[in-house]
């Protein structure tokens, strides 16, 4: 088979991976906003494509360097890169069919590590550093969410309740020479402002997703030298955008409604925290899952809010009389904020579910199963066929 044919197959595989990444990461970035009715699925896909490109073109280059040249000690051959891409794409496709955003970066690292093990070129120092951050990231997300939930969220929830009014957010004023968008008849200035904040954070999430996910579709081909990084980034972005317009519609519903019964303010806090963690790690070249940071921030936020009736000193001494009540994230906005250690009124802590345990278990299992299966299949494939040796 000629190199031209192999390259064509590789580009197809890159598009296949990007397409499935778009189905997964668009849901993570825009699911909460779509679920809240702030933006349509089509508009979310448009914004996703643009900001994914920005993230991949800038911060994502650092992750491309890690995936293409640091996990294994030799460049990935074109044939091996094509095989790695198909492993990544199949794993993501299966997860999308079940409506679960998959940890794409972890699956990619697993596939490349399997190649490294089979060829004896795995850089264990780099892998150790990556896995260390995979362990630390959920802890960071949980504790950031926990601190916000315990000490800041109740007051934020009281002061900045985000409510949607009846009717359209914007209407066209046709009395002017040029029809101009203006606030709807029931739209308040506060609602307009918070909607803008929701959209800005969604764009930030898309940027973060581009920084962490564009390299997954681009790096295997860049490593072989068959495609320049700029070209690979553009191909990956277009493929991700296509996935955002198509299969992401199902996973957006999954993220927007399944994981936890939380109000939009809590969702924004989670999105901002997860995007910041992911962007920071991408900047230092660590392939990381945006889903991982997002899920654990949700869990931490709910835990922190629910444990407000307990003083930290009581936890240390074991003198705990207060009840930890789930449903705390769904507290009614405007309710009086009790001090730490004071019992919360029933109407504050009794609404909604803290977090859906089955959904969390499903997400966490993917963090373990995804890269493990990817590594095992990749290792077996390259050992048997000796591609890349």
C-alpha positions in Angstrom: 0.0 0.0 0.0 1.4 3.4 -1.0 2.1 6.1 1.5 -0.5 8.3 -0.3 -3.2 5.7 0.3 -2.1 5.3 3.9 -2.2 9.1 4.4 -5.7 9.3 3.0 -6.8 6.6 5.4 -5.1 8.5 8.2 -6.9 11.7 7.4 -10.2 9.8 7.3 -9.4 8.2 10.7 -8.5 11.7 12.1 -11.9 13.0 10.8 -13.6 9.9 12.3 -12.0 10.7 15.7 -12.8 14.4 15.5 -16.4 13.7 14.6 -16.9 11.5 17.7 -15.0 14.0 19.9 -17.4 16.6 18.7 -20.3 14.4 19.8 -18.8 14.1 23.3 -17.1 17.4 24.1 -19.9 19.6 22.7 -22.2 18.0 25.2 -19.8 18.8 28.1 -19.3 22.4 27.0 -22.9 23.3 26.1 -25.2 20.7 27.8 -26.0 22.8 30.8 -26.7 25.9 28.8 -28.8 24.0 26.3 -30.7 22.2 29.1 -31.5 25.6 30.6 -32.9 26.9 27.3 -30.2 29.7 27.1 -29.0 28.5 23.6 -30.2 26.2 20.9 -28.3 23.1 19.9 -27.5 24.5 16.5 -26.1 27.8 17.9 -24.1 25.7 20.5 -22.5 23.7 17.6 -21.5 26.9 15.8 -19.9 28.5 18.9 -18.3 25.1 19.7 -16.6 24.9 16.3 -15.1 28.4 16.5 -13.8 28.3 20.1 -12.5 24.7 19.7 -10.4 26.0 16.8 -9.0 28.8 19.1 -8.2 26.3 21.9 -6.5 23.8 19.5 -4.6 26.5 17.7 -3.1 28.0 20.8 -2.9 25.9 24.0 -3.6 22.7 22.3 -0.2 22.7 20.6 1.4 21.9 23.9 -0.7 18.7 24.3 0.1 17.8 20.6 3.8 17.9 21.6 3.2 15.5 24.5 1.1 13.0 22.6 3.3 13.0 19.4 6.8 13.0 20.9 6.9 12.5 24.7 4.8 9.4 25.6 7.0 7.2 23.4 10.7 7.8 22.7 10.5 7.5 18.9 8.1 9.2 16.4 4.9 7.3 15.7 5.0 5.9 12.1 2.2 6.8 9.7 0.9 3.2 9.7 0.9 3.1 13.5 -0.7 6.5 13.8 -3.6 5.4 11.6 -4.1 2.3 13.8 -4.0 4.5 17.0 -6.6 6.9 15.5 -9.0 4.0 14.8 -8.6 2.7 18.3 -9.5 6.1 19.7 -12.4 6.7 17.3 -14.0 3.3 18.0 -13.8 3.8 21.8 -15.4 7.3 21.5 -18.1 6.0 19.1 -19.2 3.3 21.5 -19.5 5.7 24.4 -21.5 8.2 22.2 -23.9 5.5 21.3 -24.6 5.0 25.0 -24.9 8.8 25.4 -21.9 9.1 27.8 -19.1 11.6 27.2 -15.9 9.6 27.1 -12.5 10.7 28.5 -11.1 11.2 25.1 -7.6 12.3 26.2 -7.2 9.3 28.5 -8.3 6.9 25.7 -5.7 8.5 23.3 -2.9 8.2 25.9 -3.9 4.5 26.5 -3.7 3.7 22.7 -0.3 5.4 22.3 1.0 3.8 25.5 -0.1 0.4 24.2 2.1 1.1 21.1 5.0 2.1 23.3 4.7 -1.1 25.4 4.6 -3.3 22.3 7.6 -1.6 20.8 9.6 -1.1 24.0 9.6 2.7 23.5 7.2 3.8 26.3 8.6 6.8 28.3 7.6 5.7 31.8 8.6 9.1 33.3 6.2 11.0 31.1 3.5 8.4 31.6 4.0 8.6 35.4 3.6 12.4 35.2 0.4 12.1 33.2 -1.2 9.4 35.4 -0.3 11.5 38.5 -2.4 14.4 37.1 -5.2 11.9 36.3 -5.3 11.0 40.0 -4.9 14.6 41.3 -7.4 16.3 39.0 -10.5 14.6 40.5 -9.3 15.6 44.0 -8.7 19.2 42.9 -12.2 19.4 41.3 -13.9 17.8 44.3 -12.2 20.2 46.8 -12.7 23.3 44.8 -16.3 22.4 44.4 -16.5 21.5 48.1 -15.1 24.8 49.3 -17.3 26.8 47.0 -20.4 24.8 48.1 -19.6 25.1 51.8 -18.5 28.7 52.1 -19.6 30.7 49.1 -22.4 29.0 47.1 -25.3 29.8 49.5 -24.6 33.5 49.5 -24.1 33.5 45.7 -27.3 31.6 45.3 -29.2 34.2 47.4 -27.7 37.2 45.6 -27.5 36.0 42.0 -30.5 33.8 41.4 -30.7 33.0 37.7 -34.3 32.8 36.6 -35.8 32.7 33.1 -38.8 34.9 32.3 -41.7 34.0 30.1 -41.4 34.8 26.4 -38.4 35.4 24.2 -35.1 36.7 25.5 -34.7 39.0 22.5 -37.1 40.4 19.9 -36.5 42.5 16.8 -37.5 46.2 17.0 -38.9 46.8 13.5 -39.8 50.4 14.2 -36.3 51.5 13.5 -34.7 52.0 10.1 -32.6 48.8 10.6 -34.4 46.1 12.7 -32.5 45.9 15.9 -32.5 43.1 18.6 -33.9 44.4 21.9 -34.9 42.7 25.2 -38.1 40.8 25.2 -41.2 42.2 26.9 -40.5 40.2 30.1 -36.7 40.1 30.0 -35.0 41.9 32.9 -31.6 43.5 32.8 -30.4 40.9 35.3 -31.7 38.0 33.1 -29.9 39.5 30.1 -26.7 40.0 32.0 -26.7 36.4 33.4 -27.5 35.0 29.9 -24.4 36.8 28.6 -22.3 35.2 31.4 -23.7 31.8 30.6 -22.7 32.2 26.9 -19.2 33.5 27.8 -18.6 30.5 30.1 -19.9 28.1 27.4 -17.4 29.6 25.0 -14.6 29.2 27.6 -15.6 25.6 28.0 -15.4 25.1 24.2 -11.9 26.7 24.2 -10.8 24.4 26.9 -12.3 21.4 25.0 -10.3 22.4 21.9 -7.1 22.7 23.9 -7.5 19.2 25.3 -9.3 17.4 22.5 -8.0 18.7 19.1 -4.6 17.1 19.8 -6.3 13.7 20.2 -7.3 13.8 16.5 -4.2 15.6 15.3 -1.2 14.2 17.2 -0.9 10.7 15.7 -0.5 12.1 12.2 1.7 15.0 13.2 4.1 12.7 14.9 4.9 10.8 11.7 5.6 14.1 9.9 2.9 13.3 7.3 0.9 16.4 8.1 1.9 19.8 9.4 0.4 20.7 12.9 -1.6 23.7 11.4 -3.2 21.5 8.8 -4.0 18.7 11.3 -5.6 21.3 13.7 -7.9 22.6 11.0 -8.9 19.1 9.9 -9.6 18.1 13.5 -11.6 21.3 14.2 -13.9 20.8 11.2 -14.5 17.2 12.2 -15.3 18.2 15.7 -17.7 20.8 14.4 -19.4 18.2 12.3 -19.9 16.0 15.3 -21.3 19.0 17.3 -24.0 19.5 14.6 -25.0 15.9 14.5 -24.4 13.2 17.2 -23.9 15.8 20.0 -27.6 16.4 20.1 -28.1 13.2 22.1 -25.2 13.7 24.5 -26.2 17.3 25.1 -29.5 16.0 26.5 -27.6 13.5 28.7 -25.2 16.1 30.2 -27.9 18.7 30.6 -30.4 16.6 32.5 -28.9 13.3 33.7 -25.9 14.0 35.9 -27.5 16.1 38.7 -30.6 18.1 39.4 -28.8 21.4 39.9 -29.8 25.0 39.0 -28.0 27.0 36.3 -25.9 29.0 38.8 -24.3 25.8 40.1 -23.8 24.5 36.5 -21.9 27.7 35.7 -19.7 27.3 38.7 -18.9 23.8 37.7 -18.2 24.7 34.0 -15.9 27.6 35.0 -14.0 25.4 37.5 -13.6 22.5 35.1 -12.6 24.6 32.1 -9.9 26.4 34.2 -8.5 23.1 35.5 -8.4 21.6 32.0 -7.0 24.7 30.3 -4.2 25.0 32.9 -3.2 21.3 32.5 -3.3 21.6 28.7 -1.0 24.6 28.9 1.6 22.5 30.6 1.1 19.7 28.1 -1.0 17.2 30.2 -3.7 15.3 28.2 -6.6 15.5 30.6 -10.4 14.8 30.5 -12.7 17.8 30.8 -15.4 15.4 31.9 -13.3 14.3 34.9 -12.9 17.8 36.3 -16.6 18.6 35.6 -18.1 15.5 37.3 -16.0 15.8 40.4 -16.7 19.5 40.8 -20.4 18.7 40.8 -19.9 16.1 43.5 -17.7 18.4 45.5 -20.2 21.3 45.2 -23.1 19.2 46.4 -21.0 17.7 49.3 -19.9 21.1 50.5 -23.4 22.6 50.4 -24.8 19.6 52.2 -22.2 19.6 55.0 -22.8 23.2 56.0 -24.8 22.2 59.1 -21.6 20.5 60.4 -18.7 22.5 61.9 -15.2 21.5 60.7 -14.2 21.2 64.4 -17.0 18.7 65.0 -15.9 16.6 62.0 -12.3 16.5 63.4 -13.5 15.5 66.9 -16.2 13.2 65.7 -18.9 15.2 67.6 -21.4 15.3 64.7 -25.1 15.7 65.5 -26.2 17.6 62.4 -27.7 15.6 59.6 -26.1 15.8 56.1 -29.0 16.3 53.8 -28.8 15.6 50.1 -30.5 18.0 47.7 -28.5 20.9 49.0 -27.5 22.3 45.6 -31.1 22.7 44.7 -31.7 25.1 47.5 -34.2 27.9 46.8 -32.6 31.1 45.8 -33.3 34.0 48.2 -33.6 31.8 51.3 -31.8 33.0 54.4 -28.1 31.9 54.6 -27.3 30.1 57.8 -23.8 30.2 59.3 -21.6 27.1 59.2 -22.8 24.6 61.8 -26.4 25.9 62.0 -29.2 23.6 60.9 -30.6 24.5 57.5 -34.3 24.9 57.2 -36.1 22.0 55.4 -37.3 24.2 52.5 -33.7 25.0 51.7 -32.2 21.5 51.7 -35.1 19.4 50.6 -35.3 20.1 46.9 -33.7 18.0 44.1 -31.0 15.4 44.4 -27.5 16.0 45.5 -26.1 14.0 42.6 -27.2 10.9 40.7 -25.0 8.1 42.0 -25.6 5.8 39.0 -24.6 8.6 36.6 -21.5 9.3 38.6 -20.6 5.6 38.7 -21.1 5.4 34.9 -18.8 8.4 34.3 -16.1 7.2 36.7 -16.1 3.7 35.3 -15.4 5.2 31.9 -12.2 6.9 33.3 -10.9 3.5 34.2 -12.4 1.3 31.5 -11.7 3.6 28.6 -7.9 4.0 28.8 -7.4 0.4 30.1 -9.3 -1.2 27.2 -7.5 1.2 24.8 -4.1 0.3 26.1 -4.8 -3.5 26.1 -6.2 -3.6 22.6 -3.5 -1.4 21.3 -0.8 -3.5 22.9 -2.2 -6.7 21.5 -2.7 -5.3 18.0 0.8 -3.9 17.7 2.4 -7.0 19.3 0.7 -9.4 16.9 1.0 -7.3 13.7 4.3 -5.7 14.6 3.3 -2.4 13.0 5.5 0.4 14.2 8.5 -1.8 15.1 
